[in-house]
Amino acid sequence: MKKYWYWNWKKSKVLEALFGAIYLNRGFEETKRPQ
């Protein structure tokens, strides 16, 4: 059970990082684009 919880937590952290990177990249693209 503990192992399952650990993998679940790890997977959520990976997804969090992935979405965070996509969000930051999108924000960077927005700021880079001239007004």
N, CA, C, O and CB atoms as a CASP TS submission, in Angstrom:
PFRMAT TS
TARGET T0000
AUTHOR 0000-0000-0000
METHOD Language model
MODEL 1
PARENT N/A
ATOM      1  N   MET     1       0.842  -1.210   0.000  1.00  0.00           N
ATOM      2  CA  MET     1       0.000   0.000   0.000  1.00  0.00           C
ATOM      3  C   MET     1       0.882   1.268   0.000  1.00  0.00           C
ATOM      4  O   MET     1       0.600   2.243  -0.697  1.00  0.00           O
ATOM      5  CB  MET     1      -0.955   0.002   1.244  1.00  0.00           C
ATOM      6  N   LYS     2       1.919   1.219   0.778  1.00  0.00           N
ATOM      7  CA  LYS     2       2.811   2.378   0.840  1.00  0.00           C
ATOM      8  C   LYS     2       3.476   2.627  -0.513  1.00  0.00           C
ATOM      9  O   LYS     2       3.644   3.765  -0.949  1.00  0.00           O
ATOM     10  CB  LYS     2       3.881   2.175   1.927  1.00  0.00           C
ATOM     11  N   LYS     3       3.852   1.513  -1.166  1.00  0.00           N
ATOM     12  CA  LYS     3       4.499   1.620  -2.463  1.00  0.00           C
ATOM     13  C   LYS     3       3.554   2.273  -3.476  1.00  0.00           C
ATOM     14  O   LYS     3       3.955   3.126  -4.267  1.00  0.00           O
ATOM     15  CB  LYS     3       4.948   0.231  -2.957  1.00  0.00           C
ATOM     16  N   TYR     4       2.300   1.851  -3.429  1.00  0.00           N
ATOM     17  CA  TYR     4       1.307   2.422  -4.339  1.00  0.00           C
ATOM     18  C   TYR     4       1.154   3.918  -4.095  1.00  0.00           C
ATOM     19  O   TYR     4       1.082   4.707  -5.037  1.00  0.00           O
ATOM     20  CB  TYR     4      -0.050   1.715  -4.173  1.00  0.00           C
ATOM     21  N   TRP     5       1.106   4.296  -2.837  1.00  0.00           N
ATOM     22  CA  TRP     5       0.966   5.715  -2.489  1.00  0.00           C
ATOM     23  C   TRP     5       2.161   6.504  -3.005  1.00  0.00           C
ATOM     24  O   TRP     5       2.019   7.608  -3.531  1.00  0.00           O
ATOM     25  CB  TRP     5       0.827   5.894  -0.958  1.00  0.00           C
ATOM     26  N   TYR     6       3.348   5.911  -2.841  1.00  0.00           N
ATOM     27  CA  TYR     6       4.568   6.588  -3.276  1.00  0.00           C
ATOM     28  C   TYR     6       4.557   6.808  -4.787  1.00  0.00           C
ATOM     29  O   TYR     6       4.884   7.894  -5.265  1.00  0.00           O
ATOM     30  CB  TYR     6       5.807   5.777  -2.867  1.00  0.00           C
ATOM     31  N   TRP     7       4.178   5.774  -5.532  1.00  0.00           N
ATOM     32  CA  TRP     7       4.145   5.920  -6.987  1.00  0.00           C
ATOM     33  C   TRP     7       3.080   6.916  -7.423  1.00  0.00           C
ATOM     34  O   TRP     7       3.276   7.678  -8.370  1.00  0.00           O
ATOM     35  CB  TRP     7       3.894   4.571  -7.650  1.00  0.00           C
ATOM     36  N   ASN     8       1.956   6.900  -6.725  1.00  0.00           N
ATOM     37  CA  ASN     8       0.883   7.842  -7.032  1.00  0.00           C
ATOM     38  C   ASN     8       1.369   9.270  -6.816  1.00  0.00           C
ATOM     39  O   ASN     8       1.110  10.158  -7.628  1.00  0.00           O
ATOM     40  CB  ASN     8      -0.363   7.557  -6.163  1.00  0.00           C
ATOM     41  N   TRP     9       2.088   9.477  -5.691  1.00  0.00           N
ATOM     42  CA  TRP     9       2.619  10.803  -5.371  1.00  0.00           C
ATOM     43  C   TRP     9       3.652  11.227  -6.404  1.00  0.00           C
ATOM     44  O   TRP     9       3.663  12.371  -6.859  1.00  0.00           O
ATOM     45  CB  TRP     9       3.239  10.815  -3.963  1.00  0.00           C
ATOM     46  N   LYS    10       4.529  10.279  -6.769  1.00  0.00           N
ATOM     47  CA  LYS    10       5.577  10.572  -7.742  1.00  0.00           C
ATOM     48  C   LYS    10       4.963  10.944  -9.088  1.00  0.00           C
ATOM     49  O   LYS    10       5.407  11.883  -9.750  1.00  0.00           O
ATOM     50  CB  LYS    10       6.522   9.368  -7.899  1.00  0.00           C
ATOM     51  N   LYS    11       3.933  10.191  -9.482  1.00  0.00           N
ATOM     52  CA  LYS    11       3.270  10.436 -10.761  1.00  0.00           C
ATOM     53  C   LYS    11       2.614  11.823 -10.758  1.00  0.00           C
ATOM     54  O   LYS    11       2.681  12.549 -11.751  1.00  0.00           O
ATOM     55  CB  LYS    11       2.215   9.335 -11.046  1.00  0.00           C
ATOM     56  N   SER    12       1.984  12.181  -9.644  1.00  0.00           N
ATOM     57  CA  SER    12       1.328  13.490  -9.556  1.00  0.00           C
ATOM     58  C   SER    12       2.371  14.600  -9.606  1.00  0.00           C
ATOM     59  O   SER    12       2.124  15.657 -10.186  1.00  0.00           O
ATOM     60  CB  SER    12       0.487  13.598  -8.260  1.00  0.00           C
ATOM     61  N   LYS    13       3.524  14.372  -9.008  1.00  0.00           N
ATOM     62  CA  LYS    13       4.591  15.377  -9.029  1.00  0.00           C
ATOM     63  C   LYS    13       5.118  15.565 -10.444  1.00  0.00           C
ATOM     64  O   LYS    13       5.407  16.685 -10.866  1.00  0.00           O
ATOM     65  CB  LYS    13       5.739  14.972  -8.084  1.00  0.00           C
ATOM     66  N   VAL    14       5.241  14.455 -11.173  1.00  0.00           N
ATOM     67  CA  VAL    14       5.720  14.533 -12.558  1.00  0.00           C
ATOM     68  C   VAL    14       4.722  15.304 -13.412  1.00  0.00           C
ATOM     69  O   VAL    14       5.104  16.165 -14.205  1.00  0.00           O
ATOM     70  CB  VAL    14       5.948  13.116 -13.144  1.00  0.00           C
ATOM     71  N   LEU    15       3.440  14.987 -13.243  1.00  0.00           N
ATOM     72  CA  LEU    15       2.402  15.689 -14.004  1.00  0.00           C
ATOM     73  C   LEU    15       2.392  17.171 -13.642  1.00  0.00           C
ATOM     74  O   LEU    15       2.235  18.029 -14.511  1.00  0.00           O
ATOM     75  CB  LEU    15       1.013  15.064 -13.739  1.00  0.00           C
ATOM     76  N   GLU    16       2.559  17.464 -12.357  1.00  0.00           N
ATOM     77  CA  GLU    16       2.580  18.845 -11.885  1.00  0.00           C
ATOM     78  C   GLU    16       3.727  19.606 -12.552  1.00  0.00           C
ATOM     79  O   GLU    16       3.555  20.732 -13.019  1.00  0.00           O
ATOM     80  CB  GLU    16       2.717  18.894 -10.342  1.00  0.00           C
ATOM     81  N   ALA    17       4.895  18.973 -12.586  1.00  0.00           N
ATOM     82  CA  ALA    17       6.065  19.604 -13.203  1.00  0.00           C
ATOM     83  C   ALA    17       5.844  19.799 -14.700  1.00  0.00           C
ATOM     84  O   ALA    17       6.201  20.835 -15.263  1.00  0.00           O
ATOM     85  CB  ALA    17       7.330  18.758 -12.958  1.00  0.00           C
ATOM     86  N   LEU    18       5.250  18.786 -15.339  1.00  0.00           N
ATOM     87  CA  LEU    18       5.011  18.852 -16.771  1.00  0.00           C
ATOM     88  C   LEU    18       4.058  19.995 -17.114  1.00  0.00           C
ATOM     89  O   LEU    18       4.335  20.803 -18.001  1.00  0.00           O
ATOM     90  CB  LEU    18       4.448  17.523 -17.277  1.00  0.00           C
ATOM     91  N   PHE    19       2.926  20.054 -16.395  1.00  0.00           N
ATOM     92  CA  PHE    19       1.967  21.127 -16.648  1.00  0.00           C
ATOM     93  C   PHE    19       2.555  22.481 -16.288  1.00  0.00           C
ATOM     94  O   PHE    19       2.281  23.481 -16.953  1.00  0.00           O
ATOM     95  CB  PHE    19       0.680  20.890 -15.862  1.00  0.00           C
ATOM     96  N   GLY    20       3.363  22.512 -15.238  1.00  0.00           N
ATOM     97  CA  GLY    20       4.026  23.760 -14.849  1.00  0.00           C
ATOM     98  C   GLY    20       4.946  24.254 -15.952  1.00  0.00           C
ATOM     99  O   GLY    20       4.994  25.449 -16.247  1.00  0.00           O
ATOM    100  N   ALA    21       5.676  23.326 -16.561  1.00  0.00           N
ATOM    101  CA  ALA    21       6.601  23.689 -17.639  1.00  0.00           C
ATOM    102  C   ALA    21       5.833  24.208 -18.851  1.00  0.00           C
ATOM    103  O   ALA    21       6.226  25.195 -19.472  1.00  0.00           O
ATOM    104  CB  ALA    21       7.472  22.481 -18.039  1.00  0.00           C
ATOM    105  N   ILE    22       4.731  23.530 -19.180  1.00  0.00           N
ATOM    106  CA  ILE    22       3.903  23.953 -20.311  1.00  0.00           C
ATOM    107  C   ILE    22       3.332  25.345 -20.043  1.00  0.00           C
ATOM    108  O   ILE    22       3.335  26.207 -20.922  1.00  0.00           O
ATOM    109  CB  ILE    22       2.758  22.935 -20.568  1.00  0.00           C
ATOM    110  N   TYR    23       2.842  25.555 -18.815  1.00  0.00           N
ATOM    111  CA  TYR    23       2.259  26.840 -18.442  1.00  0.00           C
ATOM    112  C   TYR    23       3.302  27.950 -18.500  1.00  0.00           C
ATOM    113  O   TYR    23       3.042  29.031 -19.029  1.00  0.00           O
ATOM    114  CB  TYR    23       1.649  26.763 -17.040  1.00  0.00           C
ATOM    115  N   LEU    24       4.494  27.672 -17.948  1.00  0.00           N
ATOM    116  CA  LEU    24       5.564  28.672 -17.969  1.00  0.00           C
ATOM    117  C   LEU    24       6.002  28.962 -19.396  1.00  0.00           C
ATOM    118  O   LEU    24       6.244  30.114 -19.755  1.00  0.00           O
ATOM    119  CB  LEU    24       6.762  28.199 -17.134  1.00  0.00           C
ATOM    120  N   ASN    25       6.105  27.908 -20.215  1.00  0.00           N
ATOM    121  CA  ASN    25       6.522  28.080 -21.601  1.00  0.00           C
ATOM    122  C   ASN    25       5.511  28.940 -22.354  1.00  0.00           C
ATOM    123  O   ASN    25       5.887  29.801 -23.149  1.00  0.00           O
ATOM    124  CB  ASN    25       6.687  26.714 -22.293  1.00  0.00           C
ATOM    125  N   ARG    26       4.232  28.700 -22.098  1.00  0.00           N
ATOM    126  CA  ARG    26       3.179  29.476 -22.750  1.00  0.00           C
ATOM    127  C   ARG    26       3.284  30.942 -22.335  1.00  0.00           C
ATOM    128  O   ARG    26       3.161  31.845 -23.163  1.00  0.00           O
ATOM    129  CB  ARG    26       1.778  28.910 -22.397  1.00  0.00           C
ATOM    130  N   GLY    27       3.514  31.161 -21.047  1.00  0.00           N
ATOM    131  CA  GLY    27       3.663  32.526 -20.546  1.00  0.00           C
ATOM    132  C   GLY    27       4.876  33.197 -21.169  1.00  0.00           C
ATOM    133  O   GLY    27       4.839  34.383 -21.496  1.00  0.00           O
ATOM    134  N   PHE    28       5.954  32.434 -21.332  1.00  0.00           N
ATOM    135  CA  PHE    28       7.178  32.968 -21.937  1.00  0.00           C
ATOM    136  C   PHE    28       6.924  33.359 -23.382  1.00  0.00           C
ATOM    137  O   PHE    28       7.384  34.406 -23.837  1.00  0.00           O
ATOM    138  CB  PHE    28       8.323  31.939 -21.858  1.00  0.00           C
ATOM    139  N   GLU    29       6.193  32.521 -24.100  1.00  0.00           N
ATOM    140  CA  GLU    29       5.858  32.819 -25.496  1.00  0.00           C
ATOM    141  C   GLU    29       5.031  34.101 -25.587  1.00  0.00           C
ATOM    142  O   GLU    29       5.219  34.917 -26.489  1.00  0.00           O
ATOM    143  CB  GLU    29       5.088  31.639 -26.133  1.00  0.00           C
ATOM    144  N   GLU    30       4.113  34.261 -24.636  1.00  0.00           N
ATOM    145  CA  GLU    30       3.257  35.458 -24.628  1.00  0.00           C
ATOM    146  C   GLU    30       4.090  36.718 -24.414  1.00  0.00           C
ATOM    147  O   GLU    30       3.871  37.731 -25.079  1.00  0.00           O
ATOM    148  CB  GLU    30       2.176  35.346 -23.528  1.00  0.00           C
ATOM    149  N   THR    31       5.049  36.658 -23.485  1.00  0.00           N
ATOM    150  CA  THR    31       5.854  37.844 -23.189  1.00  0.00           C
ATOM    151  C   THR    31       6.848  38.119 -24.306  1.00  0.00           C
ATOM    152  O   THR    31       7.203  39.272 -24.552  1.00  0.00           O
ATOM    153  CB  THR    31       6.595  37.673 -21.859  1.00  0.00           C
ATOM    154  N   LYS    32       7.301  37.061 -24.990  1.00  0.00           N
ATOM    155  CA  LYS    32       8.287  37.198 -26.056  1.00  0.00           C
ATOM    156  C   LYS    32       7.671  37.841 -27.301  1.00  0.00           C
ATOM    157  O   LYS    32       8.337  38.568 -28.037  1.00  0.00           O
ATOM    158  CB  LYS    32       8.881  35.829 -26.406  1.00  0.00           C
ATOM    159  N   ARG    33       6.390  37.559 -27.517  1.00  0.00           N
ATOM    160  CA  ARG    33       5.704  38.075 -28.700  1.00  0.00           C
ATOM    161  C   ARG    33       5.540  39.601 -28.591  1.00  0.00           C
ATOM    162  O   ARG    33       5.060  40.091 -27.568  1.00  0.00           O
ATOM    163  CB  ARG    33       4.318  37.387 -28.870  1.00  0.00           C
ATOM    164  N   PRO    34       5.922  40.340 -29.603  1.00  0.00           N
ATOM    165  CA  PRO    34       5.762  41.802 -29.553  1.00  0.00           C
ATOM    166  C   PRO    34       4.293  42.208 -29.521  1.00  0.00           C
ATOM    167  O   PRO    34       3.439  41.576 -30.142  1.00  0.00           O
ATOM    168  CB  PRO    34       6.450  42.452 -30.754  1.00  0.00           C
ATOM    169  N   GLN    35       4.034  43.248 -28.804  1.00  0.00           N
ATOM    170  CA  GLN    35       2.646  43.726 -28.652  1.00  0.00           C
ATOM    171  C   GLN    35       2.147  44.339 -29.955  1.00  0.00           C
ATOM    172  O   GLN    35       1.005  44.795 -30.025  1.00  0.00           O
ATOM    173  CB  GLN    35       2.545  44.763 -27.503  1.00  0.00           C
TER
END
